[in-house]
């Protein structure tokens, strides 16, 4: 994944695969690959059944999806790493310190993308792709925003919840991806 977004959660069974499928639908017109992994995933497991329902709602067939454990090479190859929580962001940067400038929680990056769009932040002239330009713009916005409360960055895990909990999580994921999509679209 040369120019892609990597979504990371705990087991790669709920949040990150839902984000992967939602992002694929929303980013389908942009030259951006999308993948997911889990910090504590077991390779080859199926997605949670309620997450399958959400993923199927994107128009894609999630039947072939299998979980994968996060590895340093996934982080090194990703143009943007979006985690479900601050804890997972820390794990990612510990596994691949070079990925730090392009690793954010999903909700954090959404705030940065919205702030950059509001400020009409110009793209980085040296960026060779819309995704890299968007990451550079958001990274510059990072220094201008007040820190958020810790719970503002974490995406609640729906595991153990009802189908409605999974749908609410998916709605939060989609709300968070929309400013990212807009920033990638305008930064390139």
C-alpha positions as CSV (number, residue, x, y, z in Angstrom):
1,X,0.0,0.0,0.0
2,X,2.1,2.9,-1.3
3,X,-0.5,5.6,-1.0
4,X,-3.0,4.3,1.4
5,X,-4.8,4.7,4.7
6,X,-4.4,2.0,7.3
7,X,-7.1,1.7,10.0
8,X,-6.0,0.1,13.3
9,X,-8.1,-1.1,16.2
10,X,-7.6,-3.8,18.9
11,X,-8.7,-7.1,17.2
12,X,-9.4,-6.0,13.6
13,X,-12.9,-7.5,14.0
14,X,-15.1,-4.4,14.5
15,X,-14.0,-0.8,14.3
16,X,-11.1,-1.0,11.8
17,X,-12.8,-3.3,9.3
18,X,-16.0,-1.2,9.4
19,X,-13.7,1.9,8.8
20,X,-12.0,0.1,6.0
21,X,-15.3,-0.7,4.2
22,X,-16.8,2.7,4.9
23,X,-13.6,4.5,3.7
24,X,-13.4,2.3,0.5
25,X,-16.9,3.5,-0.4
26,X,-16.3,7.1,0.4
27,X,-12.8,7.3,-1.2
28,X,-13.6,5.2,-4.2
29,X,-13.0,8.1,-6.6
30,X,-9.6,9.0,-5.1
31,X,-6.3,7.2,-5.8
32,X,-6.1,6.0,-2.2
33,X,-5.8,2.3,-1.1
34,X,-7.5,1.3,2.2
35,X,-6.6,-1.5,4.6
36,X,-7.0,-2.4,8.3
37,X,-5.2,-4.3,11.0
38,X,-5.4,-4.9,14.8
39,X,-2.8,-4.4,17.4
40,X,-3.9,-7.7,19.1
41,X,-5.6,-9.4,16.2
42,X,-5.3,-13.1,15.5
43,X,-4.5,-13.5,11.8
44,X,-7.4,-15.1,9.8
45,X,-10.4,-14.6,12.0
46,X,-13.8,-13.5,10.7
47,X,-15.2,-10.1,11.2
48,X,-17.8,-9.7,14.0
49,X,-21.3,-10.6,12.7
50,X,-22.7,-7.1,13.5
51,X,-19.7,-5.5,11.8
52,X,-20.4,-7.7,8.7
53,X,-23.9,-6.2,8.6
54,X,-22.4,-2.7,8.6
55,X,-19.8,-3.6,6.0
56,X,-22.4,-5.2,3.7
57,X,-24.3,-1.9,3.9
58,X,-21.5,-0.2,2.0
59,X,-22.3,-2.3,-1.0
60,X,-19.3,-4.5,-0.7
61,X,-19.2,-8.2,0.1
62,X,-17.3,-8.6,3.4
63,X,-17.5,-12.4,3.3
64,X,-13.8,-12.8,2.4
65,X,-12.5,-10.4,5.0
66,X,-10.1,-11.9,7.5
67,X,-8.4,-10.2,10.4
68,X,-4.7,-9.5,10.4
69,X,-2.3,-8.6,13.2
70,X,-0.5,-5.2,12.9
71,X,3.1,-5.5,11.8
72,X,5.7,-2.7,11.5
73,X,5.8,-3.1,7.7
74,X,2.1,-2.2,7.5
75,X,2.9,1.1,9.3
76,X,6.0,1.8,7.3
77,X,4.1,1.4,4.0
78,X,1.0,3.4,5.0
79,X,0.7,7.0,3.9
80,X,-1.7,7.7,6.8
81,X,-2.4,5.5,9.9
82,X,-5.8,6.2,11.7
83,X,-6.3,4.4,15.0
84,X,-9.5,3.8,17.0
85,X,-7.8,4.9,20.3
86,X,-4.9,6.8,21.7
87,X,-3.6,3.5,23.1
88,X,-3.5,2.0,19.6
89,X,-1.8,5.2,18.3
90,X,0.9,4.7,20.9
91,X,1.4,1.1,20.0
92,X,1.7,2.0,16.3
93,X,4.4,4.6,16.9
94,X,6.3,2.2,19.2
95,X,6.2,-0.4,16.5
96,X,7.4,2.0,13.8
97,X,8.6,5.3,15.1
98,X,9.1,6.6,11.6
99,X,5.3,6.5,11.2
100,X,4.8,9.0,14.0
101,X,4.2,12.1,11.7
102,X,1.4,10.3,9.9
103,X,-0.2,8.4,12.7
104,X,-3.4,9.9,14.4
105,X,-6.5,8.6,16.0
106,X,-9.4,8.8,13.5
107,X,-11.3,11.4,15.5
108,X,-8.2,13.5,16.0
109,X,-7.4,13.5,12.3
110,X,-11.0,14.4,11.5
111,X,-10.7,17.5,13.8
112,X,-7.4,18.5,12.2
113,X,-8.8,18.0,8.7
114,X,-11.9,20.2,9.6
115,X,-9.6,22.8,11.1
116,X,-7.3,22.9,8.1
117,X,-10.3,23.2,5.7
118,X,-11.8,26.0,7.8
119,X,-8.5,27.8,7.8
120,X,-8.1,27.2,4.0
121,X,-4.7,25.7,4.7
122,X,-2.7,25.4,1.5
123,X,-1.3,22.0,0.4
124,X,2.3,21.3,0.7
125,X,4.0,22.0,-2.6
126,X,6.5,19.1,-2.2
127,X,3.8,16.5,-1.7
128,X,3.6,14.0,-4.5
129,X,0.1,12.7,-3.8
130,X,-3.2,14.0,-2.5
131,X,-3.0,11.8,0.6
132,X,0.5,13.0,1.5
133,X,-0.5,16.6,1.0
134,X,-3.5,16.0,3.3
135,X,-1.3,14.5,6.0
136,X,1.1,17.5,5.8
137,X,-1.7,20.0,6.0
138,X,-3.3,18.2,9.0
139,X,0.1,17.9,10.7
140,X,0.5,21.7,10.4
141,X,-3.0,22.2,11.9
142,X,-2.0,20.0,14.8
143,X,0.1,22.7,16.3
144,X,-2.7,25.3,16.2
145,X,-5.5,23.4,17.9
146,X,-6.0,23.2,21.6
147,X,-5.6,19.6,22.9
148,X,-8.9,17.8,23.1
149,X,-10.1,15.9,26.1
150,X,-8.9,12.3,26.1
151,X,-12.3,10.8,25.3
152,X,-12.6,13.1,22.3
153,X,-10.0,11.1,20.5
154,X,-11.1,7.5,21.3
155,X,-13.7,5.7,19.3
156,X,-15.8,3.6,21.6
157,X,-15.5,-0.2,21.0
158,X,-19.0,-1.7,20.2
159,X,-17.9,-5.3,21.1
160,X,-20.4,-6.8,23.4
161,X,-23.1,-4.4,22.3
162,X,-26.1,-4.6,20.1
163,X,-26.5,-4.2,16.4
164,X,-27.5,-0.6,17.2
165,X,-24.2,0.0,19.0
166,X,-22.3,-1.1,15.9
167,X,-24.4,1.1,13.7
168,X,-23.7,4.1,16.0
169,X,-20.0,3.3,15.9
170,X,-20.2,3.1,12.1
171,X,-22.0,6.5,11.9
172,X,-19.2,8.0,14.1
173,X,-16.6,6.5,11.8
174,X,-18.3,7.9,8.7
175,X,-18.7,11.3,10.4
176,X,-14.9,11.2,11.1
177,X,-14.0,10.1,7.6
178,X,-15.9,12.8,5.7
179,X,-13.5,15.7,6.7
180,X,-10.6,13.4,5.9
181,X,-12.1,12.8,2.4
182,X,-12.7,16.5,1.9
183,X,-9.1,17.3,2.9
184,X,-7.6,14.7,0.6
185,X,-9.8,16.0,-2.2
186,X,-8.7,19.6,-1.8
187,X,-5.1,18.9,-0.8
188,X,-4.3,17.1,-4.1
